[in-house]
Amino acid sequence: MRLGLVTLCPLRGQRDRNVEKILAFGREAANQACQLILFPEYSVHGAWVTYDPEAELADLRQQAEPIPGPSTELLTRAAGDLGLAFGVGLAERGLSPKPFNTYAIITGDGVVHVQRKLQPTESEMAFYRGGGDALSTFEWEGLSFGVTICADNESPAIHDGLHAMGAEVIIEPHYDCTKRFQNPGESWEEILEFNRTGTLRRRAEELSRRLGVIALYIDAKDPRDGFAERPEWPHYVNGKSAAFGWDGKLLAENAGNEESLLVVGQGAAPVRRVSRG
């Protein structure tokens, strides 16, 4: 199996722009013979978080979609045309005023798997509701997959639950934030090394070694071009994606702080990067 891990910079409220990028990466992944292409958390609608002063719950409620809905139907058609499946994060409208932070797997036949983030972080709680304790797996190309969304990866019980269900591959979509108060450094090189030896190792490398699963860590890219932009933001989004094998061995990684397509699997080069503006 060949997988595509896409580091994307999804922007809040810019669904059409985000989906256009998803489709462009989908076409590139199809050209690389990928069968499943995975995007980060929030990839369709962008992130609504409290440290963004322009984020409003009313806007999120208006833009959230049911599943199936317009975005998943569009991606269903694209999946059929391209001959692959998409994994995307989106704001899922439900009965509550707050939507779910949801990750969906979409094939040419429609949505085949939905995982809702179990516990929104402090910066998300004003906008998203939690997904309870619901976990499930899905089968794809002879393997069993589970999904754990960003901070949910801090709970070993979630990984253990999916493993007990037979999951052999854990998909980990992130909007991974290195906090300023952690003193990660003064450059992107230092921040990425802080991520590599901290969150990435803990949530993916050590997980794959502990449970004997493949861990696919897919991050978003920070929307800022430099540290001088939005200095009030309390963190940096790392833009790091990587895949770890059953024994914790690194299979492939991108450079970090970039939009890129990383191809993993049989016959793939160790890294395939495609920068996007």
Backbone bond lengths (Angstrom), bond angles and torsions (degrees), N, CA, C in turn:
res aa  C-N    CA-C-N  psi(-1)  N-CA   C-N-CA  omega(-1)  CA-C   N-CA-C  phi
1 M - - - 1.465 - - 1.529 109.90 -
2 R 1.323 115.69 139.51 1.468 120.96 174.70 1.521 108.35 -112.81
3 L 1.325 115.03 129.03 1.457 122.53 -178.31 1.521 109.88 -115.63
4 G 1.319 116.01 147.82 1.450 121.67 172.41 1.521 109.73 -114.16
5 L 1.325 117.61 124.59 1.460 123.26 175.63 1.527 107.31 -107.88
6 V 1.324 116.71 118.81 1.461 120.76 -174.00 1.519 110.11 -109.63
7 T 1.317 115.87 120.34 1.457 121.69 168.69 1.519 107.06 -86.10
8 L 1.324 116.08 116.92 1.458 122.54 -172.36 1.527 109.39 -122.88
9 C 1.314 116.02 153.95 1.464 121.68 174.02 1.529 108.03 -109.96
10 P 1.343 117.97 82.45 1.466 119.72 -179.83 1.521 110.64 -78.19
11 L 1.308 116.93 135.83 1.466 121.44 -178.43 1.517 110.42 -105.99
12 R 1.320 115.54 138.71 1.464 121.66 -177.93 1.525 110.89 -57.94
13 G 1.330 115.27 128.80 1.455 120.74 173.71 1.506 115.46 76.38
14 Q 1.333 118.44 3.81 1.465 120.94 -178.35 1.530 109.78 -110.27
15 R 1.315 114.61 60.37 1.458 120.90 -175.41 1.529 112.55 -56.87
16 D 1.329 117.96 -46.38 1.460 119.90 -176.78 1.515 111.19 -63.11
17 R 1.317 116.82 -42.27 1.473 121.10 179.29 1.516 110.14 -65.66
18 N 1.333 117.05 -42.57 1.460 120.53 -179.75 1.531 111.32 -64.24
19 V 1.332 116.54 -44.77 1.463 119.98 -179.29 1.527 110.65 -66.11
20 E 1.320 117.60 -36.46 1.463 120.19 176.86 1.526 110.71 -58.68
21 K 1.340 116.14 -41.50 1.466 119.62 177.60 1.533 111.08 -67.88
22 I 1.321 116.36 -39.83 1.468 120.12 177.43 1.522 110.06 -58.36
23 L 1.323 116.78 -44.35 1.464 120.31 -179.51 1.531 111.39 -67.37
24 A 1.334 117.23 -38.07 1.465 119.83 178.88 1.527 110.60 -63.62
25 F 1.332 116.89 -44.18 1.456 119.65 176.78 1.525 110.56 -66.65
26 G 1.345 117.40 -33.28 1.448 120.34 176.84 1.521 111.70 -61.37
27 R 1.314 115.96 -42.21 1.470 119.36 178.48 1.523 110.76 -64.72
28 E 1.328 116.92 -41.35 1.462 119.92 177.97 1.522 110.71 -64.58
29 A 1.332 117.16 -40.83 1.466 120.63 178.86 1.521 110.84 -64.16
30 A 1.320 116.98 -39.42 1.472 120.01 177.24 1.530 110.37 -62.51
31 N 1.320 116.47 -39.16 1.464 120.30 177.15 1.524 111.58 -63.62
32 Q 1.342 115.98 -26.96 1.460 121.40 178.84 1.533 111.50 -92.43
33 A 1.343 116.30 10.44 1.472 122.70 177.19 1.523 112.96 64.74
34 C 1.330 117.67 29.39 1.462 120.44 175.38 1.529 109.41 -74.81
35 Q 1.314 115.42 145.43 1.464 120.87 177.18 1.525 112.71 -101.78
36 L 1.324 116.24 -20.51 1.467 121.93 179.97 1.509 107.44 -144.27
37 I 1.345 116.65 126.94 1.459 121.25 179.52 1.519 108.23 -119.05
38 L 1.332 116.20 128.23 1.455 122.84 -170.95 1.523 110.78 -117.10
39 F 1.334 115.48 133.80 1.455 123.09 -178.79 1.525 110.01 -115.35
40 P 1.340 118.08 166.84 1.464 119.76 -176.93 1.526 113.54 -78.40
41 E 1.294 114.43 175.80 1.457 123.36 171.23 1.526 109.38 -53.49
42 Y 1.344 116.92 145.49 1.483 123.20 176.48 1.522 113.84 67.10
43 S 1.323 119.92 14.02 1.461 119.70 -167.37 1.521 114.18 -64.25
44 V 1.330 119.36 -26.87 1.465 120.59 -179.33 1.529 111.74 -86.53
45 H 1.312 117.60 -49.68 1.474 120.41 -172.31 1.515 114.44 -104.92
46 G 1.316 118.93 -6.67 1.453 120.64 -175.81 1.517 111.43 79.19
47 A 1.331 115.42 177.23 1.468 121.70 -173.15 1.520 111.38 -99.51
48 W 1.337 115.32 129.72 1.470 121.96 167.39 1.527 106.98 -103.16
49 V 1.335 116.67 115.24 1.457 121.98 -176.55 1.530 109.08 -141.91
50 T 1.314 115.85 155.73 1.468 119.92 -171.84 1.515 113.28 -69.14
51 Y 1.339 118.48 -23.94 1.466 118.52 -179.98 1.522 112.32 -78.98
52 D 1.333 117.66 -3.73 1.471 122.07 173.47 1.524 107.36 -94.13
53 P 1.329 118.74 106.73 1.466 120.64 -173.41 1.521 114.00 -65.83
54 E 1.337 117.67 -16.19 1.459 120.76 -178.82 1.529 112.82 -95.97
55 A 1.315 117.39 -2.14 1.473 120.76 -179.57 1.526 109.62 -78.81
56 E 1.332 117.14 128.34 1.457 123.30 -179.75 1.525 109.42 -127.97
57 L 1.340 116.40 134.49 1.454 120.69 180.00 1.527 111.04 -59.78
58 A 1.325 117.78 -36.49 1.466 120.11 -179.52 1.523 111.13 -60.34
59 D 1.335 116.62 -38.34 1.463 119.91 178.39 1.525 110.91 -68.48
60 L 1.315 116.06 -40.94 1.462 119.22 178.99 1.521 111.18 -64.38
61 R 1.321 117.37 -41.90 1.459 120.83 178.76 1.518 110.89 -60.85
62 Q 1.328 116.92 -36.79 1.461 120.79 -179.62 1.527 111.05 -70.90
63 Q 1.330 117.11 -35.81 1.459 120.54 -173.13 1.531 113.56 -91.78
64 A 1.328 117.55 -17.95 1.463 119.97 177.85 1.523 110.16 -61.76
65 E 1.334 116.05 153.11 1.460 121.58 -175.37 1.528 110.98 -127.38
66 P 1.314 116.98 150.30 1.472 118.33 170.19 1.517 109.65 -73.27
67 I 1.316 115.66 166.21 1.467 122.27 173.80 1.529 107.61 -123.10
68 P 1.355 118.53 117.86 1.466 126.76 -1.00 1.528 111.58 -70.65
69 G 1.318 114.93 156.45 1.452 122.06 -179.35 1.514 109.64 -159.91
70 P 1.332 118.01 -169.82 1.468 120.37 -173.87 1.528 114.53 -55.59
71 S 1.336 117.26 -45.63 1.473 119.07 -177.03 1.514 111.48 -70.05
72 T 1.328 117.66 -43.98 1.466 119.01 -179.26 1.528 111.06 -67.88
73 E 1.326 118.01 -33.00 1.463 119.81 177.69 1.531 110.71 -68.73
74 L 1.344 116.32 -40.75 1.471 119.89 177.01 1.524 110.16 -61.36
75 L 1.336 116.60 -44.18 1.456 120.14 -178.76 1.527 111.53 -71.68
76 T 1.321 117.81 -28.18 1.462 120.39 173.94 1.526 110.31 -61.40
77 R 1.333 116.38 -45.76 1.465 120.29 178.48 1.530 110.72 -62.94
78 A 1.331 115.95 -43.03 1.465 119.65 179.93 1.521 110.94 -64.72
79 A 1.333 116.93 -40.30 1.465 120.52 178.85 1.521 110.62 -60.60
80 G 1.322 116.82 -42.10 1.461 120.23 177.12 1.511 112.57 -63.94
81 D 1.315 116.44 -42.54 1.461 120.54 -179.60 1.531 111.86 -66.48
82 L 1.340 116.72 -38.39 1.466 121.13 -174.13 1.526 112.80 -90.35
83 G 1.328 116.86 -15.65 1.445 119.83 -179.67 1.511 114.03 72.82
84 L 1.333 116.96 35.16 1.459 121.41 176.67 1.524 109.22 -144.35
85 A 1.335 116.73 178.85 1.454 122.34 177.39 1.521 109.38 -117.27
86 F 1.336 115.78 149.84 1.458 122.72 178.53 1.524 109.83 -108.34
87 G 1.332 115.89 144.75 1.452 122.21 165.47 1.518 108.14 -119.87
88 V 1.347 117.90 117.68 1.454 121.32 -174.48 1.523 110.76 -135.58
89 G 1.336 115.21 154.32 1.452 121.78 175.04 1.512 110.37 -102.98
90 L 1.324 116.76 136.68 1.462 119.96 -178.97 1.528 110.98 -151.25
91 A 1.325 115.21 163.33 1.459 121.93 175.76 1.524 107.72 -86.23
92 E 1.336 116.25 114.96 1.462 121.41 -174.56 1.526 110.70 -99.11
93 R 1.314 115.67 118.41 1.462 121.20 177.71 1.524 110.08 -72.24
94 G 1.336 115.60 137.33 1.456 121.33 176.10 1.512 110.20 -137.11
95 L 1.320 116.97 -151.37 1.460 121.40 -178.37 1.522 112.69 -84.91
96 S 1.325 117.24 -22.88 1.463 121.83 179.55 1.525 110.16 -80.83
97 P 1.339 118.19 155.96 1.463 120.01 175.89 1.530 113.04 -60.17
98 K 1.324 117.18 -28.61 1.455 119.82 178.79 1.525 109.75 -97.00
99 P 1.330 117.38 138.44 1.468 119.84 177.68 1.524 111.42 -80.73
100 F 1.311 115.45 169.00 1.456 121.94 170.32 1.527 109.37 -84.75
101 N 1.326 115.95 146.99 1.461 122.30 164.89 1.530 105.04 -87.75
102 T 1.336 116.63 105.82 1.466 122.31 -165.49 1.519 111.33 -121.30
103 Y 1.331 115.06 148.75 1.457 121.20 172.21 1.519 107.52 -120.02
104 A 1.346 116.20 130.75 1.463 121.65 -176.06 1.522 110.46 -123.88
105 I 1.318 116.53 139.36 1.468 123.51 171.78 1.518 107.12 -102.39
106 I 1.342 116.21 125.95 1.458 122.17 -170.77 1.519 109.89 -127.11
107 T 1.316 116.60 124.74 1.463 122.41 175.26 1.530 108.96 -111.58
108 G 1.316 115.68 -177.17 1.459 119.85 176.32 1.512 113.13 -65.90
109 D 1.327 117.05 -12.75 1.460 121.67 177.13 1.519 113.01 -96.34
110 G 1.331 117.08 -3.40 1.461 120.22 179.09 1.516 112.22 121.25
111 V 1.333 116.01 -164.58 1.465 122.05 -179.37 1.529 108.72 -76.89
112 V 1.322 116.72 122.95 1.470 120.45 -177.54 1.522 112.41 -109.09
113 H 1.331 117.19 -11.77 1.465 119.19 179.67 1.525 109.20 -157.74
114 V 1.323 115.73 139.65 1.459 122.59 176.76 1.522 108.44 -132.75
115 Q 1.326 116.69 128.63 1.463 121.53 172.49 1.525 108.75 -126.63
116 R 1.320 116.36 123.74 1.463 121.44 178.19 1.527 109.25 -96.07
117 K 1.329 115.38 138.08 1.464 119.11 179.02 1.518 108.94 -57.92
118 L 1.316 116.63 129.66 1.451 120.15 -172.77 1.527 112.20 -75.42
119 Q 1.340 116.19 -41.35 1.458 119.31 -177.01 1.526 110.68 -135.12
120 P 1.336 117.60 103.44 1.465 119.13 174.80 1.524 110.71 -59.54
121 T 1.317 115.89 148.67 1.453 120.61 176.88 1.532 109.73 -76.98
122 E 1.315 116.02 172.71 1.464 120.65 -178.21 1.521 111.61 -57.46
123 S 1.321 117.14 -39.24 1.463 120.10 -178.45 1.522 112.62 -74.91
124 E 1.345 118.17 -14.68 1.460 122.34 179.54 1.526 113.62 -96.51
125 M 1.315 117.38 -21.61 1.462 120.32 -166.70 1.522 113.80 -62.62
126 A 1.333 117.96 -24.12 1.465 120.54 176.93 1.524 111.68 -72.32
127 F 1.338 117.50 -14.17 1.463 121.42 -172.72 1.532 113.75 -119.96
128 Y 1.306 117.91 -34.17 1.469 121.41 -173.63 1.523 110.36 -120.03
129 R 1.311 115.93 150.95 1.462 120.64 172.86 1.521 109.96 -102.79
130 G 1.320 115.40 156.82 1.450 120.23 -178.61 1.517 112.16 -75.97
131 G 1.327 115.34 160.69 1.459 120.82 -176.68 1.510 114.38 -99.38
132 G 1.335 117.19 18.00 1.457 119.02 -179.96 1.516 111.77 70.06
133 D 1.326 117.18 -145.38 1.463 122.23 -179.93 1.524 111.84 -114.63
134 A 1.330 117.68 19.69 1.463 121.03 -173.76 1.529 110.91 -75.17
135 L 1.318 116.51 123.96 1.456 124.15 175.86 1.513 109.13 -130.64
136 S 1.333 115.99 145.99 1.460 120.37 173.60 1.517 108.25 -156.86
137 T 1.306 116.26 166.53 1.455 122.23 178.49 1.525 109.50 -119.60
138 F 1.318 116.54 168.53 1.463 120.97 173.28 1.518 109.20 -139.59
139 E 1.312 115.36 155.27 1.463 121.96 -178.61 1.523 109.67 -101.60
140 W 1.339 115.15 136.98 1.459 120.49 178.39 1.525 108.70 -150.48
141 E 1.324 115.69 121.76 1.463 122.49 177.02 1.531 111.38 51.69
142 G 1.331 116.09 42.33 1.452 120.62 174.40 1.515 115.62 82.10
143 L 1.338 117.91 4.64 1.455 121.97 178.36 1.524 109.98 -120.10
144 S 1.328 115.90 154.35 1.459 122.06 177.03 1.524 109.09 -102.38
145 F 1.343 116.37 129.26 1.459 123.00 -175.62 1.526 110.38 -117.57
146 G 1.328 115.41 148.90 1.449 122.64 167.74 1.519 109.47 -131.37
147 V 1.335 116.80 161.82 1.461 122.07 -178.37 1.521 109.04 -125.12
148 T 1.332 116.41 132.95 1.466 122.62 173.89 1.521 107.90 -129.77
149 I 1.322 117.35 125.20 1.463 121.63 -169.35 1.523 110.74 -98.49
150 C 1.308 116.52 114.73 1.464 127.13 171.41 1.530 111.94 44.54
151 A 1.333 118.60 -113.09 1.470 121.31 -172.63 1.519 113.04 -63.48
152 D 1.334 118.32 -17.86 1.464 119.14 174.38 1.532 111.12 -59.82
153 N 1.339 116.29 -20.64 1.458 120.22 178.86 1.522 113.49 -72.40
154 E 1.328 116.79 -5.71 1.465 119.46 174.91 1.521 111.80 -81.79
155 S 1.323 118.10 -4.01 1.462 121.66 179.81 1.524 110.08 -106.25
156 P 1.327 119.01 104.41 1.467 120.08 177.67 1.523 113.00 -58.75
157 A 1.341 116.96 -26.17 1.468 119.27 -179.63 1.521 111.37 -62.92
158 I 1.330 117.16 -31.81 1.464 120.44 178.48 1.529 109.68 -67.93
159 H 1.330 116.73 -46.99 1.467 120.09 177.05 1.524 110.67 -60.42
160 D 1.324 116.03 -43.75 1.462 119.71 -179.22 1.527 111.14 -62.72
161 G 1.348 116.19 -38.63 1.460 119.76 179.17 1.514 112.13 -64.00
162 L 1.325 117.36 -43.40 1.457 120.41 178.24 1.522 110.77 -66.85
163 H 1.313 116.38 -39.76 1.468 120.18 179.05 1.519 110.27 -62.74
164 A 1.325 116.42 -39.95 1.467 120.02 178.25 1.521 111.71 -64.70
165 M 1.336 117.12 -26.33 1.462 121.74 176.89 1.525 111.96 -81.13
166 G 1.322 116.63 -4.77 1.456 120.48 177.72 1.510 115.12 104.32
167 A 1.339 118.43 6.98 1.465 120.19 -178.05 1.522 110.80 -62.20
168 E 1.321 115.59 128.73 1.465 122.87 176.23 1.520 111.81 -104.77
169 V 1.327 116.51 -19.43 1.464 123.02 179.92 1.524 107.31 -131.08
170 I 1.340 116.41 130.11 1.459 121.60 176.52 1.525 108.16 -110.68
171 I 1.330 116.03 118.32 1.464 122.71 176.27 1.529 107.61 -90.62
172 E 1.337 117.03 125.90 1.459 121.95 -174.19 1.531 110.81 -122.40
173 P 1.330 118.50 81.05 1.471 119.78 175.87 1.519 110.39 -72.74
174 H 1.333 116.47 134.49 1.466 122.30 -174.59 1.531 112.09 -129.82
175 Y 1.300 114.54 156.88 1.467 124.42 156.02 1.527 102.34 -126.22
176 D 1.333 114.43 69.23 1.457 121.04 -163.15 1.523 111.22 -75.92
177 C 1.301 115.31 126.21 1.455 121.51 -172.95 1.518 111.52 -115.42
178 T 1.326 115.13 122.05 1.453 121.13 169.78 1.517 107.56 -91.76
179 K 1.311 116.98 121.26 1.468 121.96 -173.17 1.526 111.12 -79.69
180 R 1.325 114.78 144.22 1.462 119.51 177.10 1.528 111.95 -59.72
181 F 1.354 116.25 -39.06 1.462 119.02 -176.19 1.524 112.53 -67.06
182 Q 1.334 116.80 -12.59 1.462 120.46 176.44 1.528 112.38 -79.16
183 N 1.332 116.18 -6.67 1.467 122.27 179.86 1.534 111.33 52.59
184 P 1.352 115.88 60.12 1.470 118.51 -175.38 1.517 114.02 -77.50
185 G 1.325 118.42 -13.65 1.454 121.12 -177.64 1.517 111.05 134.32
186 E 1.320 115.00 -179.45 1.469 121.25 -175.44 1.518 112.70 -113.86
187 S 1.314 118.06 6.07 1.463 121.64 -179.99 1.519 108.44 -140.14
188 W 1.360 116.04 162.60 1.452 119.27 177.45 1.525 111.37 -63.61
189 E 1.311 117.58 -33.83 1.462 120.12 178.62 1.524 110.27 -61.01
190 E 1.331 117.31 -43.80 1.461 120.70 179.48 1.528 111.31 -68.42
191 I 1.324 116.32 -39.96 1.468 120.67 -178.96 1.527 110.57 -65.67
192 L 1.330 117.33 -41.29 1.459 120.39 179.44 1.522 111.25 -67.82
193 E 1.320 117.58 -36.21 1.455 119.45 176.31 1.527 110.33 -67.56
194 F 1.326 116.81 -36.25 1.470 121.20 175.72 1.531 109.82 -61.71
195 N 1.322 116.59 -43.10 1.464 121.27 177.44 1.529 111.47 -64.58
196 R 1.315 116.41 -43.76 1.460 121.22 -176.07 1.530 111.21 -61.72
197 T 1.320 116.34 -41.09 1.465 120.33 -176.69 1.523 112.32 -88.83
198 G 1.337 116.97 -5.13 1.455 120.87 -179.52 1.513 112.39 -116.14
199 T 1.338 116.37 -95.73 1.459 121.26 -173.48 1.523 112.77 -59.45
200 L 1.325 117.54 -46.51 1.465 120.42 -177.89 1.522 110.85 -61.88
201 R 1.305 116.66 -44.06 1.465 119.47 179.31 1.524 111.14 -65.26
202 R 1.336 115.87 -45.28 1.465 120.11 -174.94 1.520 112.25 -69.13
203 R 1.330 116.80 -44.90 1.467 120.64 -173.14 1.522 113.73 -84.22
204 A 1.324 118.08 -21.61 1.466 119.14 -174.38 1.525 112.60 -124.24
205 E 1.330 117.49 -59.47 1.465 119.70 -175.61 1.527 111.70 -61.57
206 E 1.329 117.08 -51.23 1.465 119.78 -178.57 1.522 111.39 -68.80
207 L 1.333 117.26 -33.57 1.466 120.47 175.66 1.513 110.93 -60.24
208 S 1.333 117.44 -48.41 1.461 120.19 -177.10 1.526 110.73 -62.61
209 R 1.325 116.09 -37.80 1.465 119.46 179.83 1.527 111.27 -71.45
210 R 1.325 117.17 -40.22 1.465 120.74 -176.31 1.519 112.49 -67.32
211 L 1.341 116.81 -43.21 1.459 120.52 -174.13 1.525 113.30 -104.30
212 G 1.329 117.53 -7.41 1.452 119.00 -178.22 1.510 112.87 69.30
213 V 1.334 116.78 39.66 1.461 121.97 178.69 1.522 109.22 -117.25
214 I 1.325 116.07 163.01 1.454 121.46 169.20 1.525 107.42 -84.85
215 A 1.327 117.02 130.12 1.464 122.09 179.63 1.524 108.97 -112.96
216 L 1.326 115.60 123.77 1.467 122.26 -178.86 1.524 108.12 -113.18
217 Y 1.313 116.69 106.72 1.464 124.20 -174.26 1.532 107.39 -101.07
218 I 1.335 116.83 113.31 1.469 121.32 -175.74 1.520 108.85 -120.10
219 D 1.319 117.15 116.18 1.462 121.11 -174.41 1.524 110.66 -110.24
220 A 1.322 114.92 161.69 1.461 122.19 171.85 1.529 109.40 -90.90
221 K 1.331 115.87 165.51 1.460 121.18 175.43 1.518 109.78 -101.93
222 D 1.311 115.81 140.93 1.460 121.59 176.15 1.524 109.85 -58.78
223 P 1.340 118.47 133.45 1.469 119.99 -178.29 1.525 113.95 -74.60
224 R 1.317 117.73 -9.11 1.466 120.20 -178.70 1.524 111.19 -87.60
225 D 1.318 115.73 144.86 1.456 120.02 176.08 1.518 111.77 -82.47
226 G 1.325 117.46 -25.84 1.454 120.91 -178.63 1.509 111.51 -152.97
227 F 1.324 116.50 167.42 1.454 121.30 -175.65 1.532 112.53 -69.34
228 A 1.339 117.47 -18.53 1.466 119.60 -179.55 1.524 111.47 -73.47
229 E 1.329 117.89 -21.44 1.456 120.78 177.71 1.525 110.54 -75.67
230 R 1.332 116.39 135.55 1.463 122.38 178.51 1.526 112.34 45.97
231 P 1.335 117.24 60.13 1.476 119.42 -177.42 1.520 113.23 -64.78
232 E 1.345 117.06 -12.85 1.462 119.50 178.80 1.526 112.75 -78.24
233 W 1.322 117.66 -13.90 1.469 119.68 179.70 1.521 109.53 -62.91
234 P 1.325 117.83 138.01 1.469 120.29 -173.75 1.525 114.31 -86.86
235 H 1.331 118.02 4.26 1.458 118.05 -175.02 1.524 111.63 -157.82
236 Y 1.333 114.26 177.02 1.456 123.43 174.46 1.530 108.29 -122.12
237 V 1.341 117.21 140.54 1.462 122.07 175.51 1.529 106.58 -97.41
238 N 1.329 116.51 124.15 1.461 120.65 -161.25 1.522 116.02 -76.19
239 G 1.334 118.06 -29.61 1.460 119.18 -177.81 1.508 113.01 65.32
240 K 1.335 115.83 36.57 1.464 121.17 -176.41 1.518 109.56 -114.05
241 S 1.328 117.43 128.80 1.460 121.90 174.37 1.518 109.10 -128.62
242 A 1.350 114.97 144.72 1.464 119.61 -176.48 1.519 109.41 -159.10
243 A 1.333 115.73 157.82 1.461 122.67 176.82 1.515 108.62 -127.08
244 F 1.349 115.23 135.95 1.457 121.70 179.42 1.518 109.25 -122.25
245 G 1.344 115.80 137.23 1.453 121.62 -178.71 1.509 112.54 -79.62
246 W 1.338 115.90 -179.30 1.458 121.51 -174.06 1.524 112.95 -57.86
247 D 1.321 118.03 -27.48 1.458 121.27 -177.53 1.522 112.64 -99.10
248 G 1.329 117.67 12.92 1.453 121.35 -177.87 1.513 113.99 83.36
249 K 1.326 117.32 4.09 1.463 120.99 -179.78 1.523 110.15 -74.68
250 L 1.327 116.28 134.86 1.460 121.33 176.62 1.519 109.89 -68.15
251 L 1.336 116.19 122.36 1.458 121.68 178.44 1.523 111.98 -91.24
252 A 1.325 116.48 -39.77 1.464 121.05 -178.55 1.510 108.47 -168.24
253 E 1.317 116.63 154.14 1.464 121.54 176.88 1.513 109.24 -153.98
254 N 1.333 116.37 155.50 1.458 119.05 171.14 1.525 108.83 -94.20
255 A 1.312 116.44 179.29 1.458 120.13 -176.15 1.524 112.15 -77.30
256 G 1.332 116.74 -23.32 1.455 120.61 -175.63 1.520 111.33 93.42
257 N 1.350 115.96 154.97 1.462 122.55 -179.54 1.522 111.19 53.04
258 E 1.337 115.93 46.62 1.454 120.68 180.00 1.523 109.14 -156.21
259 E 1.320 116.34 153.42 1.455 120.63 165.97 1.519 107.11 -86.37
260 S 1.329 117.23 129.12 1.454 119.15 -173.50 1.509 111.16 -159.50
261 L 1.322 114.62 159.19 1.456 123.11 169.89 1.516 107.47 -109.14
262 L 1.325 115.82 122.46 1.453 122.72 178.06 1.523 107.27 -110.16
263 V 1.334 117.69 118.90 1.458 122.03 -177.71 1.521 108.89 -99.70
264 V 1.318 115.92 127.73 1.457 122.76 -176.55 1.525 108.26 -127.99
265 G 1.326 116.85 135.47 1.457 118.60 174.33 1.501 112.98 136.63
266 Q 1.300 115.10 -172.27 1.453 122.23 -174.34 1.521 111.07 -58.65
267 G 1.316 115.01 124.23 1.453 120.46 176.86 1.508 114.84 78.95
268 A 1.360 117.94 2.05 1.453 120.06 -178.40 1.519 110.09 -84.60
269 A 1.321 115.51 147.45 1.447 119.69 170.12 1.530 108.21 -66.07
270 P 1.343 118.58 157.22 1.457 119.84 -179.09 1.524 113.02 -54.05
271 V 1.321 117.51 -38.12 1.468 121.50 179.42 1.507 108.67 -142.87
272 R 1.319 115.37 137.00 1.464 120.76 172.22 1.512 106.84 -129.32
273 R 1.311 117.94 108.79 1.459 120.66 -176.81 1.519 109.46 -110.47
274 V 1.312 115.87 136.72 1.458 122.23 175.65 1.514 106.55 -131.27
275 S 1.314 117.98 106.54 1.454 120.45 -177.23 1.520 110.18 -74.17
276 R 1.315 115.55 145.35 1.456 121.79 177.91 1.515 108.53 -128.83
277 G 1.331 116.61 138.58 1.454 119.83 179.09 1.492 111.91 -82.00
